[in-house]
Amino acid sequence: MHTETFLGTILLLVNALSIDAQPTGIPQQKCAIEREQPADGSNQIMRGTLSINVDAGTATLTLCAAQDAIALEIDPGTIAFLMEHTASPEFYIETDVAYHAPDYYLSEISYASTEIDPCNQPTWRINGTEPFWQLTYQDGWQFDLMGEITPMQVERIEQSTGHQLFVGNNGNRIHLNQGDCSDGMSDSIFTWQAEVVVDGQTYKGCAILPVDMPLPEK
């Protein structure tokens, strides 16, 4: 009899512990991806969502595939520039970030956009509007003008700081210069200007050229 009472008490305790272990209705947070501590004085490309507190003059960057955010030191002029061109206090960004212990500093921006998510498309992009066109690469350069594809064979490349020129056949060329650019259609900041000549016709647009993802060379 005493044994049965003892076993009954044990079962009650086990059930109570099991009830406490059940979900409470609050979503279980996934483990955030651990970030390696960068070396002091180093720079690295970061992609994710930037949130700006305009009143406080502060910014946080939530990295792709991570749930934690890092505080970024950012000057008032940059905040004003970003807010003017993206028209939103929260947007996608790809940027160079400098680390000087213990702080992170926003450095050179590749692009900022409320539409183009670098977590889904961390690659270079060259396009324009009016008419809509884009440059793609699949076993060679291709110029896409509203669905009409023109192959471009690159024969010569000239590259220097802030300048890239790809010279193709029949006078075709891809000319990229570093500088602020707007496609006139989206709330986006691009930092490369694009001019493409195809079959004697000149098309102007903008480009995204991540530092860690060089363009194809042929």
N, C-alpha and C positions, 0 to 999 in steps of 0.2 A: 504493500500500500504506500509506504513511504517512497519506494522507488518510482511508482507511478506519479506521485505528486511532484517529485524532483524532475522527472522527464517532462511533465506538463509545464513546469516553470521554465525549463530550458526552451521548449517550443514557443512559449509566449514571448520570451526574450528575442529569439531568432526572428519571429514574425514582426516584432516591433522594429528591429534593426532593418529588416527588409523594407518596411513601410517608409522609414526615414531615408532609405537609399533611392526611392522612386523619384522620377523627375517631378519638379514642382510646377511645371508649366512655363518656366523661364527657359528660352532656347539655350542650349549648351554651346558656349563659344568655342570655336575651333582653335587649336593651338596656332599662334602666329608663327610665321616663318622667322627663324632667328637671323638677324643681320650681323655680319662680321664687323667688328670694330675697325674702322679704317685707320690707316697710319696718319699721325699728326702731320698736317701740311699737304695731304694728298687730295686729289680731285677724282671724282667718278661720275659717270652718267647715271642719272636716276629717272625713273618713269613712274607716274602714278597720278593721283588727284591732289591738287593744291587747293587748300582752303585759306582764304584771307579774312582776317578780322580787321576791317578797315578802321574802325574806331580805335582799336588798340595798336594798330600798325604792326601786327604779327601775322605769321603764316605757318601752317603745318602741311607736311607732305605725307600722304598715305601711299606707300609704295605698292606696286603691282603685286598681287598674290600675298599681301601681308595685311594684318589687321591692326598693327600698331602704326603710329605716325611719329615723324620726327619734326621738331621745331626748327624752322629755318629763319636765319637772320636775313632780313630783306629791307632795303632802304625805301623811304617814302616815295621817291621818284619812280622806282620800279613798280611799286604798288599802284601808283596813279596810271602808269603806262599800261599795266596789265588790265586794270579795271576799265580803262578807256576802250581797249580793243576787244576784250572778251565779253564785256557788259555783264559780268557775273562774278561774285566773290568765290565761286568754286568752279574749277575747270580742270581738264586733263593737261598734263605738262610733261615735256621731256627736256631735261636741263642738266647742265654740268653743276655739280655741287662740290664746294670746297670745304674741307674739314680742318678746323683749327681748334684743337681740344680746348674746351669741351663742346664747341658750337659748330653748327653746320651753316654755310653761307650759300645763298643762291648766286650762281656765277653766270655762265653763258647759257641762254635759253635756246634750245633747238626749235621748239614751237610750243604754243599754248592754244588750246581749243576747247570749246564746249561740245564739239562733235567728234573729233578724231581721237580715239582712245589708243594710246601707245601700248597699253597692255594687250590689246587685240591685234595691233598692227605696228609692231616695233621694227619698222623698215623705212627705207627711203620712199619718197613719193613726189612725183613731178606732174603737175596738172594745171589747167587753166579753164576759164569760163568765157562764154560769149565769143565763139562757140565752145562747147564743152570738149575738152581734149585731155589726154593723159599719155604719159610715157610708161610703158611696162617693159619688163625684161623676162623673156623665156627663150633660152637658147639664142639670144640676140635681142637687140633693141627693137621695139615696135611702137609706132606712133598710132594712137587710137583716136580718131576724130569722129565722135558720135557713132561708134560702131564700125567705122571704115578703117581697116588696119593697113598701115604702110610699114614694111620692114625697113630698118635703118642699119646699114653696115658701117661701123666705126672703123676708120682707117688711121686716125691720128688723134692723140690725146695731149693736151697742154694743161698742166695743173700747177697752181701756185697758191699761196695763202689767200683765201677768200675768192678764188677764181678757178673754174673748171671749164674746159672747152673740149668737146668731143666732135671731131670733124669726120663727116661721113661721105658717102659716095653721092655724086650728082649735086654737090653743093649743099647737101643736108648737113645740119650741125645742131648740137645741143650746147647752149652757152649758159652757165650758171655763175652768178655773182652773189657774194654774201652781202645781205642788206635786208632791212625790214620790207615785208611784202604782205599785201592783202589780196585775196582772191575776189573781193567785192561781193561775195555771196554768203559767207559764214562769219561768225564771231571768232576768228582765229588769227593768231600771230605766226607768221612764217618768217624765217630769217635768211632765206635764199630767194633770189629773183631768177626766174627762168625765161630764156628766150630760145625758141626752137624754130628752125627753118626746115621746112619739108616741101619739096617740089616748088621752091621759089616763094612759098608763102610763109610769112613770119607769124608765130603765135607766142604770146606772152602770158606768163603765169607765175606760180610760186612753187617752191620745193621744200621738202623736208629731207635733210641729209644728216642722219645721226653720225656722230663722230666715230662710234664703234662699229658702224656698218658701211664700209666703203662701197661706192658704186661699182658695177661691173666695168671691166676695162676693154671689152671688145664685143 
